[in-house]
Amino acid sequence: MISRFPTNEASRDKVASLAQAEAESLAAASGVSIRILHEPADMELASALLTTIWKAEGNKPHIDPSILIALAHAHNYVAGAYSGAELIGACVGFFHPPPDRALHSHIAGVRGGSAGAGVGKALKHHQRAWCLSRGTDTITWTFDPLIARNAYFNIHRLGTAAMKYLPNFYGQMTDSINRGQDTDRMLLAWDLLRESGAGIPPDTPEPEACVLHNEDGVPHLNLESIGSAQRVRVEIPSDVETMRIEHPDRAACWRPALREALATLMNNGWQVTDFARRGHYILERTPARADSQH
């Protein structure tokens, strides 16, 4: 059972205060300052940065500055990470319907050369603190489930819950990162009131069955391997982004294989409970699913 902080008003204020302090500490450790953007000039810079990161076709804006201005005007989340006076990261989110008490984080990116320095983590925690201060309990977002480093960060380090596998969610996109492939995504939900350290203990045994093997960069699907296993793993390449450049035909095989593995399991009641640094998803049967097998 996931442990959550108490939800009375005083406790929420305390959690929000702790989250703010953590966000400030992470920003300082990564050498950036993070602030909410308002001015049209800032939106131009943020739009240009995201366009560069996604290598948009014809340098067409990945998200138009006017949209950023409108989102900020409606009190949504538009933030930038600065190294000195230079904008090196941006994050944009908009609110769900009021009853959800949730923000959907639409896009976040850090300039090449700054990735891996903790800027992305600092941005996410700034977003968490900002949401908590506004009575928002959850942040949702999508990511490409074939990107191992993002899966590890999102699921293992942040502790998000994988809610749904979304085949070809955005349709065909023209930027160089997504061009020529289906835009399958995993929908995540980050419980902002969840206590840290509530993940799978490090001494937990490896899953007893492997549904999708990564053998020399080639996927081998074996749904029949599940049997009566309660925990399974689904392997992916450690760096599919490089594979897409160096071995595009091999990389193209992974999308349908991962879709069949994860979508089949999740649609049948299995839950993603972790992502191992070695490069695989860990899934467990839900109690209802396990009971149905007897």
HELIX and SHEET records of a PDB file:
HELIX    1   1 GLU A    9  ALA A   29  1                                  21    
HELIX    2   2 PRO A   40  ILE A   53  1                                  14    
HELIX    3   3 GLU A   57  ASN A   59  5                                   3    
HELIX    4   4 PRO A   65  HIS A   73  1                                   9    
HELIX    5   5 PRO A   98  ASP A  100  5                                   3    
HELIX    6   6 VAL A  119  LEU A  132  1                                  14    
HELIX    7   7 ALA A  148  ALA A  151  1                                   4    
HELIX    8   8 TYR A  152  ARG A  157  3                                   6    
HELIX    9   9 LEU A  223  SER A  225  5                                   3    
HELIX   10  10 VAL A  240  GLU A  246  1                                   7    
HELIX   11  11 PRO A  248  LEU A  258  1                                  11    
HELIX   12  12 ARG A  259  ALA A  263  3                                   5    
HELIX   13  13 THR A  264  ASN A  267  1                                   4    
HELIX   14  14 PRO A  287  SER A  292  1                                   6    
SHEET    1   A 7 SER A  33  ILE A  36  0                                        
SHEET    2   A 7 TYR A  77  SER A  83 -1                                        
SHEET    3   A 7 GLU A  86  PHE A  95 -1                                        
SHEET    4   A 7 ALA A 102  VAL A 110 -1                                        
SHEET    5   A 7 THR A 138  PHE A 143  1                                        
SHEET    6   A 7 ARG A 185  ASP A 191 -1                                        
SHEET    7   A 7 ALA A 161  LEU A 166 -1                                        
SHEET    1   B 5 VAL A 218  LEU A 221  0                                        
SHEET    2   B 5 ALA A 209  GLU A 215 -1                                        
SHEET    3   B 5 ARG A 231  GLU A 235  1                                        
SHEET    4   B 5 HIS A 280  ARG A 285 -1                                        
SHEET    5   B 5 TRP A 270  ALA A 276 -1                                        
END                                                                             
